[in-house]
Amino acid sequence: MISKTWSKRSAFLSFAAVISLACVDSALAKDPPAKPDFTQGGQTDGSHDWTLGPTGARGWIYAWKHTGDARQILVTKVAKGSPADGVLMVDDVILGVEGKSFDDDARIQFARAVTRAEQEESRGVLKLIRWRDGETEDVEIRIPVMGTYSDTAPYDCPKSAKIFAFGCEAIAKRGLRNVSIPNSINALALLASGRPEYQSILSSYAKKVSDYHEESFATWHYGYAVMFLAEYVMATGDDSVMPGLRRLALEAANGQSKVGTWGHRFALPDGRVGGYGCMNSPGISLTISMVLAREAGVNDPVLDGAITRATRFLRWYVDKGAIPYGDHEPWPGHEDNGKCSMAAVLFDLLGDREAATFFAKMGTAGYDERERGHTGNFFNILWAMPAVARCGPLASAAYWHEQSWYYDLARGLDGRFRYQGSPVGEEEHGKYANFESTGSYLLAYALPLKSLYLTGKKPSSVEPLEPTDVDDVIAAGRGFFSTKEKDRFRYQDRSEEDLLAGLSSWSPAVRKRSIEELRKRDGDFMPVMLELLASEDRYSRYGAAEALGQLGRNADAPARVSALIEAFDADDVWLRILAAEALARIGEPAKQAVPRMLERLAKPDPENDPRGMEQRYLCFNLFNRRGGLIGQSLEGVDRELLLNAVRVGLQNEDGRARGSLGSVYENLTYDEIKPLLPAIHQAIVEPAPSGIMFASGIRLSGVALLAKHRIREGMPLCIQIMEIDKWGKKNRITQCLATLETYGAAAKAVLPELRQLEKDLLAHSEARMLAPVIKQVQTMLDEMEQANDTVELRGIDGL
């Protein structure tokens, strides 16, 4: 029977969940704000307002995660001379449209009324119920007539074509003054139009991009700059900018990390990402740009190698979930700020049908997830329709039916689109508040032209979805949003039959959400889950394996353990990973699986799993202090199997996986740990190339272990791994000094290095922030110079 309450969470739970809690806006931790009634003197919470379509007005709408509970719109701005001028004024309240009060999401109902008013038969008349100074009145705003969206919109749709042409005129009027992400996207929109009157603007901008160089946040800017320049060369044949295109593309390729990722800036000389780790949003756009540069004629093995490494990294997420923020576990939704949609375009350009199809379906099912994203949703909107279009015209039309209201709401009177931002409670840092967003919307309307590779010039490798497939993909996206966090996915109204069917969905998000709801229900679902696990359908097996791990720990553990151990022997890497995670969740009754898991960890499979992801997960499942099967105790564990597994784990690409092995350090005697010392030393000297945010963990554990056993090689390593110019320096320096201090007088051997450390810290650009650390170094120097105790040290054999 599935427990009604969560069992204690283990430490190896999805990093996606952890990072979302750590990075999102503080509003997530708060209760929803009270919904104000503006007719009774209610006040806003100070969050951003919204463009109200081509009316010339903006309004504040109650929004917590979504605007589903909003029933009023408070007018915050009215542009002089706009259609709303003279009809609306600041502090008016819009209570409804077309003679009816809002009875559902006010924002969507208002947007749909704008769409209807733009039809020829409506003659541009937008009917509103306006409240002002205690009086309610029906009023009308006259907006331009744009026509009706066709059933196949944005394809074969005069209204879509008119919006695109109008928007391009607005971009051209505004101009493309400097090289920036928004301007490169706006330039792509103008280029997609094929209109000769924009050629001079585009050629001028192409020359600027050709000469462009950026240090700060280079990875973000280079992706869209190279993207435009490559498309420009292919569309116009202007090869005068080819030297610039080649330079930019190769700088991007050479700035890639060892594992195929990028951060905010290009990788450090050692091939690792600086800062706190990789960023997939700029990384995917850079990869797309390099593929386009190659299409445009930049031929170089460095470029080929970078594309191969990047796609190997990204392809791991096929059938597992959305591409996450960094080099972490799959994100549990269909979309995470456009990264699945970007990947759909990337893999389609490469002709990888399987990967392109999966990510395009994820993007299509992500229609209700487009308003969230780390720091804001700009890229979520930009990449949506180019990805959806890969699924064919039926899917595009179905998606447009769900989302066209958002486009009509964001489109201003002058044809420009303003960044709308995320609802309150979603992460929104205002990073894109000043981004000119017209081009990011217009690429959707440019799709029918198929004039760019980004918008379908190259025939898609994805088979167009048939009607039943479209229905299935759209259905997968249902039930995401809710105004109440505890009911966020709205699966509580689904029958047990539907939830069990959800375990077999192609969508990882549907499988996860079905499991989330099933475990709240009373019922004996295990027979069905065991049957699914034994089936031939891989999606069913994925869903069942994950679900079996979510049952209460005492729910017929022997049957579950037996079935999961059998699944752990499958050829499918992802099924093995899900089975191992489920076994770890079961806990003590599953310890019989430990020998097999250690054997598997000790035998990487580079052909089928080139990044050692199975080893990564097994490190968590076995060694995490909380939740790992042997993270608390190694009693009864075969030492030969253990040592072989740990040696492999210490070489894993992922810093967090290596970090989980610190529990082994704590639970072995010196004689037991001695055979591992060369591997431990190497893991300190060579930091993990992936999972940079966590790469220091096993290194700090390593020097602490060496100090505990008085191993002399640990002293210089304490100095070496401080890395005072890298992210997280303060914590590293503090811990390393504390470890070094335990050597007592023996640490005099590194006095010259400590004195140099003091000088370097005093001259550091962040010396003020590091003042407590500097004081710690100075105190230690004073104490060390006076120390005279005798400490007997060991060495590492073979070094």
C-alpha positions in Angstrom: 0.0 0.0 0.0 1.4 3.4 -0.9 2.0 5.6 2.1 0.0 8.7 2.5 3.1 10.5 3.7 6.5 10.9 2.3 9.2 8.7 3.8 12.3 10.6 4.9 14.0 11.9 1.8 17.4 10.5 0.9 20.3 12.6 0.0 20.5 11.2 -3.5 17.2 12.7 -4.6 17.2 14.7 -7.8 19.6 17.6 -7.8 17.0 19.3 -10.0 14.7 19.5 -6.9 17.6 20.7 -4.8 18.9 23.4 -7.1 15.3 24.6 -7.7 14.9 25.2 -4.0 18.3 26.8 -3.6 18.2 29.1 -6.6 14.6 30.2 -7.0 13.1 33.5 -5.9 12.5 33.7 -2.1 8.8 34.1 -3.0 8.7 30.3 -3.4 9.2 29.9 0.4 6.3 32.2 1.2 2.6 31.6 1.3 0.6 33.0 -1.6 -0.1 36.7 -1.2 -3.7 37.6 -0.4 -5.8 38.2 -3.5 -6.8 41.9 -3.5 -10.2 43.3 -4.4 -9.5 46.6 -6.0 -13.1 47.7 -5.9 -12.7 47.6 -2.1 -9.4 49.4 -1.8 -7.1 46.4 -2.3 -3.4 46.9 -3.1 -0.9 45.1 -5.4 2.0 43.2 -3.9 4.4 45.4 -6.0 5.2 42.7 -8.6 5.4 43.5 -12.3 2.4 44.3 -14.5 1.5 42.9 -17.9 1.1 44.2 -21.5 -2.6 44.1 -22.3 -2.2 43.4 -26.0 -2.5 46.2 -28.6 -4.7 48.4 -26.4 -1.8 50.6 -25.2 -2.6 49.8 -21.6 -0.8 47.7 -19.0 -2.3 46.0 -16.0 -1.5 44.3 -12.7 -3.0 40.8 -12.4 -3.0 38.6 -9.3 -0.5 35.9 -10.1 0.8 33.1 -7.8 2.6 30.5 -9.9 -0.1 31.3 -12.5 -3.0 33.7 -12.9 -5.7 31.1 -12.5 -7.3 32.9 -9.4 -7.2 36.4 -11.0 -10.7 37.9 -11.5 -9.7 41.6 -11.9 -7.1 43.6 -13.8 -5.9 46.8 -12.3 -4.9 49.3 -15.0 -1.4 50.6 -14.3 -0.5 52.5 -17.4 -2.2 54.0 -20.5 -0.2 55.2 -23.4 -1.2 58.6 -24.7 -2.9 58.5 -28.0 -3.4 54.7 -27.8 -6.8 53.0 -28.3 -7.2 52.8 -24.5 -6.5 56.5 -24.0 -9.8 58.2 -23.0 -11.4 54.8 -22.2 -9.2 53.6 -19.5 -7.1 55.4 -16.9 -4.7 54.4 -14.2 -6.5 52.7 -11.2 -9.4 51.6 -13.3 -10.3 48.0 -12.7 -11.3 45.7 -15.6 -13.9 43.2 -14.2 -14.8 41.3 -17.4 -15.0 41.2 -21.2 -17.8 41.0 -23.7 -20.5 41.6 -21.1 -19.5 38.9 -18.7 -17.5 39.1 -15.5 -14.3 37.1 -15.4 -15.1 33.6 -14.1 -11.7 32.1 -14.7 -8.2 33.3 -15.3 -8.7 37.0 -16.0 -5.4 37.3 -18.0 -6.3 34.5 -20.4 -9.9 35.6 -20.8 -8.8 39.1 -21.6 -6.2 37.9 -24.1 -8.8 35.6 -25.8 -11.2 38.6 -26.0 -8.4 40.6 -27.7 -7.9 37.7 -30.2 -11.7 37.8 -31.0 -11.8 41.6 -31.3 -9.1 41.5 -33.9 -11.3 39.5 -36.2 -12.8 41.2 -39.2 -16.4 40.5 -38.0 -15.6 42.1 -34.7 -14.3 45.3 -36.4 -11.7 45.7 -33.7 -14.2 46.3 -30.9 -12.9 45.1 -27.6 -15.7 45.2 -25.0 -14.8 45.6 -21.4 -16.5 45.9 -18.0 -14.8 48.8 -16.3 -15.0 49.8 -12.6 -14.0 53.3 -11.8 -14.7 55.2 -8.5 -17.4 52.9 -7.4 -19.2 52.8 -10.8 -19.3 49.8 -13.1 -19.8 50.5 -16.8 -19.5 48.6 -20.2 -16.9 50.3 -22.4 -15.3 49.7 -25.8 -11.8 50.0 -27.0 -11.1 50.1 -30.8 -8.0 48.1 -31.7 -6.6 47.4 -35.1 -8.2 44.5 -37.1 -5.6 41.8 -37.7 -7.8 39.0 -38.9 -8.5 35.4 -37.6 -6.0 32.7 -36.8 -6.4 29.9 -39.3 -6.9 26.3 -38.0 -3.3 25.6 -39.1 -1.8 28.8 -37.5 0.9 30.0 -37.7 1.0 28.1 -41.1 -1.3 29.2 -43.9 -2.5 32.0 -41.8 -2.9 35.6 -43.1 -3.1 37.0 -39.5 0.2 35.4 -38.6 1.8 36.8 -41.7 0.5 40.3 -41.0 1.8 40.1 -37.4 5.2 39.0 -38.7 5.4 41.8 -41.3 4.3 44.4 -38.7 6.8 43.2 -36.2 9.7 43.3 -38.7 8.8 46.9 -39.5 9.0 47.7 -35.8 12.4 46.1 -35.5 13.8 47.9 -38.5 12.4 51.2 -37.2 14.2 50.6 -33.9 17.4 49.5 -35.5 20.2 47.2 -34.5 22.7 49.4 -32.9 25.0 47.2 -30.9 25.7 43.4 -30.7 23.5 41.8 -28.1 21.4 38.7 -27.6 18.1 40.5 -28.4 19.5 42.3 -31.4 20.9 39.1 -32.9 17.5 37.5 -32.5 15.8 40.5 -34.0 18.3 40.3 -36.9 17.3 36.7 -37.4 13.7 37.8 -37.7 14.5 40.4 -40.3 16.7 37.9 -42.1 13.8 35.3 -42.1 11.6 37.8 -43.8 13.7 37.8 -47.0 12.7 41.4 -47.6 15.3 43.4 -49.6 14.6 46.6 -47.7 16.2 45.1 -44.6 19.5 44.1 -46.4 21.4 47.2 -45.5 20.5 46.9 -41.8 21.5 43.2 -41.8 24.8 43.7 -43.6 25.7 46.5 -41.2 24.9 44.3 -38.2 26.7 41.3 -39.7 29.9 43.4 -39.9 29.5 44.4 -36.3 29.1 40.7 -35.3 32.0 39.7 -37.4 34.3 42.0 -35.4 32.6 41.2 -32.0 34.5 40.0 -29.0 33.2 39.6 -25.5 34.7 38.4 -22.2 31.9 38.8 -19.7 29.2 36.1 -20.1 30.7 35.4 -23.5 29.0 32.0 -23.8 25.5 33.6 -23.8 26.4 36.3 -26.3 28.5 34.2 -28.7 25.8 31.6 -29.3 23.3 34.0 -30.7 25.9 36.1 -32.5 27.3 33.1 -34.3 23.8 31.8 -34.9 22.9 35.0 -36.8 26.1 35.3 -38.7 25.9 31.7 -39.9 22.3 32.1 -41.0 23.2 35.4 -42.7 26.0 33.9 -44.7 23.8 31.0 -45.9 20.9 33.3 -46.7 22.8 36.0 -48.5 26.0 34.4 -49.7 27.9 37.4 -48.3 31.3 35.7 -47.5 33.0 38.9 -46.4 32.1 38.0 -42.8 33.4 34.4 -43.0 36.7 35.2 -41.2 34.7 36.6 -38.3 32.3 33.7 -38.3 35.2 31.2 -38.3 37.0 33.1 -35.4 33.8 33.3 -33.3 32.9 29.6 -33.9 36.4 28.4 -33.0 36.6 30.6 -29.9 33.4 29.0 -28.8 34.6 25.5 -29.5 37.9 26.1 -27.7 36.0 27.5 -24.8 34.2 24.2 -24.2 35.0 22.1 -21.1 36.4 18.6 -21.2 33.0 17.1 -20.9 31.3 19.1 -23.6 29.8 22.0 -21.5 30.1 25.7 -21.0 29.5 28.0 -18.1 28.8 31.8 -18.0 32.3 32.2 -19.5 34.6 30.0 -21.5 36.4 27.1 -19.8 39.5 27.6 -17.8 42.9 26.5 -19.2 42.6 23.2 -17.4 39.5 22.4 -19.4 37.1 22.8 -16.5 34.2 25.2 -16.3 34.8 28.2 -14.0 32.3 29.6 -11.5 29.9 27.2 -10.1 29.5 24.9 -13.0 28.0 24.4 -16.4 25.0 26.2 -17.9 23.0 24.3 -20.4 21.1 27.2 -21.8 24.1 29.0 -23.3 25.7 25.6 -24.0 22.9 24.3 -26.2 22.7 27.6 -28.1 26.4 27.6 -28.6 26.2 24.0 -30.0 23.4 25.1 -32.4 25.5 28.0 -33.5 28.5 25.8 -34.2 26.4 23.3 -36.2 25.1 26.3 -38.3 28.7 27.6 -38.7 29.7 24.3 -40.1 26.7 24.3 -42.4 27.9 27.8 -43.5 31.3 26.5 -44.4 33.5 26.6 -41.3 35.3 23.3 -41.5 37.6 22.4 -38.7 38.2 19.3 -36.6 38.1 21.4 -33.4 34.6 22.4 -34.3 33.6 18.9 -35.1 35.0 17.6 -31.8 33.2 20.3 -29.8 29.9 19.4 -31.4 30.4 15.7 -30.7 31.2 16.3 -27.1 28.3 18.6 -26.5 25.8 16.3 -28.2 27.1 13.3 -26.3 26.5 15.3 -23.1 23.0 16.4 -24.0 21.8 13.2 -25.6 21.9 11.5 -22.2 18.6 13.1 -21.3 16.6 11.4 -24.1 13.7 9.5 -22.6 14.8 10.5 -19.1 13.4 14.0 -18.6 14.0 17.6 -19.4 17.5 19.0 -19.8 18.2 20.6 -16.4 20.0 23.8 -15.3 23.5 22.2 -15.2 25.2 18.8 -15.4 22.6 17.3 -13.1 19.8 14.8 -13.1 16.9 15.3 -15.5 14.5 18.0 -14.7 11.1 16.5 -13.7 8.9 18.6 -16.1 8.6 18.8 -19.8 10.5 21.9 -20.2 13.1 24.0 -18.3 13.3 27.5 -19.8 13.5 26.3 -23.4 16.3 23.8 -23.1 14.3 20.8 -24.5 13.1 23.0 -27.3 16.7 24.1 -28.1 17.8 20.5 -28.1 15.0 19.6 -30.5 16.3 22.1 -33.0 19.9 21.0 -32.4 19.3 17.3 -32.9 17.0 17.9 -35.9 19.8 19.9 -37.6 22.1 17.0 -36.9 19.6 14.5 -38.4 19.3 12.6 -35.1 15.7 11.5 -35.4 15.3 9.7 -32.0 16.7 12.6 -30.0 15.0 15.3 -32.0 11.6 13.5 -31.7 11.8 13.1 -28.0 12.8 16.7 -27.3 10.3 18.1 -29.8 7.5 16.2 -28.1 8.7 17.4 -24.7 8.6 21.0 -26.0 5.1 20.5 -27.4 3.9 19.1 -24.1 5.5 22.0 -22.3 2.9 24.6 -23.3 1.8 25.1 -19.8 5.3 25.3 -18.5 6.5 28.2 -20.7 6.2 30.9 -18.1 8.8 29.6 -15.7 12.6 29.5 -16.0 15.8 30.2 -14.1 16.0 34.0 -13.7 13.1 34.5 -16.1 11.3 32.9 -19.1 12.8 34.8 -22.1 14.4 31.7 -23.7 11.4 29.5 -23.0 9.3 31.7 -25.3 12.1 32.1 -27.9 12.6 28.4 -28.6 9.1 27.1 -28.1 7.6 27.2 -31.6 10.8 26.4 -33.6 10.8 23.1 -31.6 7.1 22.4 -31.8 7.2 22.9 -35.6 9.6 19.9 -35.8 6.6 17.7 -34.8 4.7 18.7 -37.9 1.7 21.0 -38.8 -0.9 19.2 -36.6 1.2 19.5 -33.5 2.0 23.1 -34.3 -1.7 23.9 -34.7 -2.6 22.1 -31.4 0.2 23.9 -29.5 -0.9 27.3 -31.0 -4.4 26.7 -29.9 -3.1 26.4 -26.3 -0.7 29.3 -26.4 -1.7 31.9 -29.0 -3.4 34.0 -26.2 0.0 34.6 -24.7 1.4 36.0 -28.0 -1.6 38.3 -28.5 -1.4 39.6 -25.0 2.3 40.4 -25.3 2.0 42.1 -28.7 1.9 45.9 -28.3 0.1 48.4 -30.5 3.3 49.2 -32.4 3.9 45.5 -33.4 6.6 45.1 -30.8 6.6 42.4 -28.1 7.6 43.2 -24.6 9.1 40.7 -22.1 6.2 39.7 -19.9 8.0 38.0 -17.1 7.0 35.1 -14.9 4.0 35.0 -12.5 4.8 35.7 -8.8 6.1 32.6 -7.1 8.0 31.4 -10.1 11.6 32.3 -10.3 11.9 35.7 -11.8 14.9 37.9 -11.3 14.0 40.6 -13.8 17.2 39.7 -15.8 15.3 40.1 -19.1 13.0 43.0 -18.1 14.7 45.3 -20.5 15.3 42.8 -23.3 13.8 43.8 -26.6 11.7 40.7 -27.1 10.1 41.2 -30.5 12.3 38.9 -32.4 11.9 36.1 -29.8 8.2 36.1 -30.6 8.4 36.7 -34.3 10.4 33.5 -35.0 7.2 31.7 -34.4 5.4 33.7 -37.1 8.4 33.2 -39.4 8.1 29.4 -39.4 5.9 29.2 -42.5 8.6 30.9 -44.6 11.1 28.2 -43.9 13.8 30.7 -44.8 16.3 29.9 -42.0 17.7 26.6 -40.8 16.3 27.5 -37.4 12.8 27.8 -38.8 12.7 24.7 -41.0 14.7 25.4 -44.2 16.2 22.0 -43.9 13.6 19.2 -44.0 12.9 17.9 -40.5 14.2 14.5 -39.5 11.2 14.1 -37.2 8.2 12.3 -38.6 5.1 14.5 -38.4 2.9 13.5 -35.5 -0.4 11.9 -36.5 -3.7 13.1 -34.8 -3.6 10.4 -32.1 0.0 11.2 -31.3 -0.8 14.9 -31.1 -3.6 14.2 -28.7 -1.3 12.1 -26.6 1.4 14.8 -26.5 -1.0 17.6 -25.7 -2.6 15.4 -23.0 0.8 14.8 -21.4 1.0 18.6 -20.8 -2.3 18.8 -19.0 -2.5 19.5 -15.3 0.8 21.3 -14.6 -0.2 24.5 -13.1 -2.2 25.2 -10.0 -2.4 28.2 -7.6 -1.8 25.9 -4.7 1.7 24.4 -4.4 0.5 21.2 -2.8 -1.8 20.6 -5.8 0.7 21.9 -8.3 0.2 19.1 -10.9 -3.5 18.7 -10.5 -3.3 14.9 -10.7 -5.5 14.5 -7.7 -8.6 14.2 -9.8 -7.3 11.4 -11.9 -8.6 7.9 -11.4 -6.3 5.1 -10.2 -6.6 3.5 -13.6 -5.4 6.7 -15.3 -2.5 7.1 -12.9 -1.4 3.5 -13.4 -1.6 4.0 -17.2 0.5 7.1 -16.7 3.4 4.8 -15.5 3.7 3.7 -19.2 3.7 7.1 -20.7 6.4 8.2 -23.2 6.7 11.3 -21.0 9.0 11.1 -18.0 7.1 14.0 -16.5 3.8 12.1 -16.7 5.4 9.0 -15.2 6.8 11.0 -12.3 3.5 12.9 -11.7 1.5 9.8 -11.7 3.8 8.2 -9.1 3.6 11.4 -7.0 -0.2 11.1 -6.9 -0.3 7.3 -6.6 1.7 7.3 -3.4 -0.9 9.5 -1.8 -3.6 6.8 -2.5 -4.6 3.8 -0.4 -4.5 0.7 -2.5 -2.5 -2.4 -3.5 -0.9 -1.2 -6.7 2.2 -3.4 -6.5 0.8 -6.3 -8.6 0.3 -4.0 -11.5 3.7 -2.4 -11.0 5.4 -5.8 -11.0 3.6 -6.8 -14.1 4.7 -3.6 -15.8 8.3 -4.1 -14.7 8.2 -7.6 -16.3 6.7 -6.3 -19.6 8.5 -5.7 -22.9 7.6 -2.0 -23.1 10.5 0.1 -21.8 8.4 3.1 -20.8 6.3 0.8 -18.6 9.5 -0.7 -17.1 10.8 2.8 -16.4 7.7 3.9 -14.7 7.3 0.7 -12.7 10.9 0.6 -11.5 10.6 4.2 -10.3 7.2 3.6 -8.7 8.4 0.5 -6.8 11.0 2.6 -5.0 8.3 5.0 -3.8 6.2 2.5 -2.0 6.5 2.5 1.8 9.6 0.7 3.0 7.6 -2.2 4.5 5.4 -2.8 1.5 6.3 -6.4 0.6 10.0 -5.6 0.3 11.1 -9.2 -0.7 8.9 -9.2 -3.9 10.0 -5.7 -4.8 13.7 -6.4 -4.2 13.6 -9.6 -6.2 12.0 -7.9 -9.2 14.3 -4.9 -9.0 17.4 -7.0 -8.8 16.3 -8.8 -11.9 15.7 -5.4 -13.6 19.2 -4.3 -12.5 20.6 -7.0 -14.7 18.9 -5.7 -17.9 20.7 -4.4 -20.9 19.0 -1.0 -20.7 21.3 1.4 -18.8 18.4 3.7 -17.7 16.3 0.8 -16.4 19.3 -0.4 -14.3 19.8 3.1 -12.9 16.1 3.4 -11.9 16.2 -0.1 -10.4 19.3 0.8 -8.4 17.6 4.0 -7.1 14.5 2.1 -6.1 16.6 -0.5 -4.2 18.4 2.3 -2.4 15.0 3.8 -1.4 13.9 0.5 0.0 16.9 0.5 2.2 17.9 -2.4 4.6 15.8 -5.1 2.9 17.6 -4.4 -0.4 21.2 -4.8 0.9 21.4 -8.1 -0.8 21.8 -6.1 -4.0 25.0 -4.4 -2.8 27.5 -7.0 -4.3 25.9 -6.7 -7.7 25.9 -2.9 -7.5 29.5 -2.8 -6.5 30.5 -5.1 -9.4 28.6 -2.9 -11.8 30.2 0.3 -10.4 33.6 -1.3 -11.0 32.9 -2.1 -14.6 32.1 1.1 -16.7 30.6 0.7 -20.1 32.1 3.5 -22.2 30.4 2.3 -25.4 26.8 2.5 -24.1 27.5 5.0 -21.3 30.4 7.2 -22.3 30.1 9.6 -19.4 29.8 6.9 -16.7 26.4 8.1 -15.7 25.5 4.7 -14.3 28.6 4.8 -12.1 27.5 8.3 -11.0 24.1 7.1 -9.8 25.6 4.0 -8.2 27.9 6.2 -6.1 24.8 8.0 -4.7 22.8 4.8 -4.2 25.6 3.0 -2.4 27.6 5.6 -0.5 25.5 8.7 0.3 25.5 9.1 4.1 21.7 9.5 4.0 20.0 7.1 1.7 22.9 5.1 0.4 22.7 1.4 1.1 26.1 1.3 2.7 26.6 5.0 3.4 26.4 4.5 7.2 28.2 1.2 7.6 30.4 -1.1 5.6 29.8 -4.1 7.9 29.6 -7.3 5.9 30.7 -5.6 2.6 33.3 -7.6 0.6 36.4 -5.5 0.8 37.8 -6.4 -2.6 34.5 -5.5 -4.3 34.4 -2.3 -2.3 37.9 -1.2 -3.1 37.5 -1.9 -6.9 34.3 0.1 -7.0 35.7 3.0 -5.0 38.7 3.3 -7.4 36.4 3.6 -10.3 34.0 6.0 -8.5 37.0 8.3 -7.7 37.6 8.7 -11.4 34.0 9.6 -12.3 33.5 12.8 -14.2 31.0 14.1 -11.7 32.2 15.9 -8.6 29.1 15.2 -6.6 29.4 11.4 -7.3 33.0 11.5 -6.1 31.9 13.4 -3.1 29.6 10.7 -1.9 32.6 8.4 -1.5 33.7 10.4 1.5 31.6 8.1 3.6 34.0 5.3 2.8 36.9 7.3 4.1 35.1 7.6 7.4 34.2 3.9 7.7 37.6 2.2 6.9 40.6 1.7 9.1 44.1 2.8 8.0 45.0 -0.7 7.0 41.8 -1.0 4.9 42.2 2.4 3.3 45.9 2.0 2.6 45.4 0.3 -0.8 43.2 3.2 -1.9 45.7 5.9 -1.0 47.1 6.4 -4.5 43.5 6.7 -5.9 42.6 9.1 -3.1 45.6 11.2 -3.8 44.8 11.3 -7.5 41.2 12.4 -6.8 42.6 15.3 -4.8 45.2 16.4 -7.4 42.8 15.9 -10.3 39.4 17.6 -9.6 36.3 16.3 -11.3 35.6 17.9 -14.7 31.9 17.9 -14.2 29.6 18.9 -11.3 32.1 21.7 -10.5 29.9 23.1 -7.7 30.6 19.9 -5.7 34.1 19.1 -7.0 35.7 20.3 -3.8 33.9 17.9 -1.5 36.0 14.8 -2.1 39.2 16.8 -2.3 38.5 18.3 1.1 37.5 14.9 2.5 40.7 13.5 0.9 43.1 15.9 2.6 41.2 15.5 5.9 41.8 11.7 5.6 45.5 12.1 4.9 45.8 14.4 7.9 43.9 12.0 10.1 46.5 9.3 9.3 49.4 11.7 9.3 50.3 11.3 5.7 52.9 13.9 4.6 51.6 14.3 1.1 48.5 15.9 2.5 50.2 19.1 3.7 51.2 20.6 0.2 47.8 19.4 -1.1 46.1 21.5 1.5 47.7 24.6 0.0 47.2 23.4 -3.6 43.5 22.8 -3.5 42.6 26.2 -1.9 42.5 27.7 -5.4 41.9 31.3 -4.2 40.8 32.6 -7.5 37.9 30.1 -8.0 34.3 30.0 -6.8 33.8 28.8 -3.3 37.2 29.8 -2.2 36.4 31.0 1.3 35.0 27.7 2.5 37.9 25.8 0.9 40.6 27.9 2.4 39.0 27.7 5.9 38.7 23.9 5.8 42.2 23.4 4.4 43.7 25.6 7.1 41.9 23.7 9.8 43.1 20.4 8.3 46.7 21.7 8.0 46.6 22.8 11.6 46.1 19.2 12.7 49.6 18.3 11.5 51.0 20.5 14.3 54.7 21.3 14.0 55.1 19.0 11.0 53.3 21.7 8.9 56.4 23.9 9.2 57.4 22.2 6.0 54.9 24.4 4.1 55.6 27.6 5.9 57.0 29.3 2.7 53.7 28.4 0.9 51.7 29.8 3.7 53.6 33.0 3.7 53.0 33.3 0.0 49.3 32.6 0.6 49.1 35.5 3.0 50.6 37.8 0.4 48.3 36.6 -2.3 45.2 37.0 -0.1 46.2 40.5 1.0 46.5 41.4 -2.7 43.3 39.7 -3.7 40.5 41.7 -5.3 38.2 40.3 -2.7 40.5 40.9 0.2 37.9 42.6 2.2 35.5 39.6 2.0 38.4 37.3 2.8 39.5 39.3 5.9 38.5 36.5 8.4 40.5 34.0 6.3 43.5 36.3 6.2 43.3 36.6 10.0 43.2 32.8 10.2 46.3 32.5 8.1 48.2 35.0 10.1 47.3 33.4 13.4 48.3 30.0 12.1 51.7 31.4 10.9 52.4 32.8 14.4 51.5 29.5 16.1 53.3 27.4 13.6 56.6 29.3 13.9 56.5 28.7 17.7 55.5 25.0 17.5 58.1 22.4 18.5 56.2 19.2 19.0 57.3 16.0 17.2 54.9 14.4 14.7 55.6 11.1 13.0 54.5 11.1 9.4 53.7 8.4 6.8 54.1 8.4 3.1 52.0 7.0 0.3 53.6 3.9 -1.2 54.3 4.2 -4.9 54.2 8.0 -5.1 
